[in-house]
Amino acid sequence: MANPATQRRLARRELLLGAAAAVLATARPAAAIGEYVVSDPFTGVAIGGYDPVAYFLDGMPVRGDPEIEVEWDGAYWIFVNRGNAAAFSDAPAVYAPAYGGHGVVGVARAVPQEGDPTIFAIHRQRLYLFNSVADRTAFLADADALVAAADAKWPAVRAMLAP
């Protein structure tokens, strides 16, 4: 049997699918295509179901077990094990990707782009996702400058995203 959070997510999916025609009729403008946390619009699962703690412990993206999840900041975060879920629950801001999982280079350019959870870097104990390998390469060439630019533009980018 699915845990309560999974049951809620499945119920949400059914509700969203049932209302799909109404949503299509009232599509949002292009500037509001995302959400604060990059997550699946039907399930609410953040960063493609990858365990955010695993980036720090394993040094690579690892898909989590859908039965082990934590709800935080309007999204469902999936984990490899209960220990990772507990670590995230204790300090989600430490493990969640910067800018809600939006690509840091896009944010620095004031353009919201979903980060690809398989293209990442950890810089100064912070997880950053990228839209492309080229963006990651640019970031690694001058990470501090791109983070400063993204930090400055994040409030405006966040305001463009759906509430």
Beta strands, then each sheet from edge to edge (+ up, - down):
strand 1: 65-72
strand 2: 75-79
strand 3: 116-123
strand 4: 126-130
sheet 1: 1+ 2-
sheet 2: 3+ 4-
end
